[in-house]
Amino acid sequence: MTEKLTREYQPKFILIEDKASGQQLIQDIGFLGGNIRVIGIKPSFDKVTRFASVVPLF
């Protein structure tokens, strides 16, 4: 799915949380090659706090 969305929207970079399954996704995208720039983001708060901070955006 990441490959499909990348081809469709052609982002300059992709931000992925550098925890748990995000680490594997970062590695997988790196193996795809191409000009996809992946940036791992280290979360500074717990999951519930991060979720609560973005709920108003939706």
C-alpha positions in Angstrom: 0.0 0.0 0.0 2.8 2.4 0.8 4.3 1.8 -2.7 0.9 2.6 -4.3 0.3 5.8 -2.3 3.9 6.9 -3.0 3.4 6.5 -6.8 0.1 8.3 -6.6 1.0 11.3 -4.5 4.8 11.5 -5.1 5.7 12.9 -1.7 9.0 14.6 -1.1 9.5 12.5 2.0 7.6 10.0 4.2 7.4 10.3 8.0 7.1 7.1 10.0 7.1 6.6 13.7 10.4 4.8 14.6 8.9 2.4 17.0 7.7 -1.3 16.8 6.3 -2.1 13.4 7.4 1.3 12.1 11.0 0.3 12.2 10.3 -2.7 9.9 8.4 -0.4 7.5 11.3 2.0 7.4 13.7 -0.8 6.5 11.3 -2.3 3.9 10.8 1.1 2.1 14.6 1.5 2.2 15.0 -1.7 0.3 12.7 -0.5 -2.5 15.3 2.0 -3.6 14.3 4.9 -5.8 14.2 8.4 -4.5 11.8 7.8 -1.6 13.2 9.7 1.4 12.0 8.1 4.7 12.4 9.9 8.0 12.0 8.0 11.2 10.3 10.0 13.9 10.9 9.3 17.6 7.7 9.9 19.5 8.1 12.1 22.6 4.8 11.2 24.3 2.8 8.1 24.9 0.3 6.8 22.2 -2.8 8.1 24.0 -1.5 11.6 24.4 -0.4 11.8 20.7 -3.9 10.5 19.7 -5.7 13.1 21.8 -3.6 15.9 20.3 -4.7 15.1 16.7 -8.4 14.2 17.3 -9.5 17.9 16.8 -8.0 17.8 13.3 -10.7 15.3 12.3 
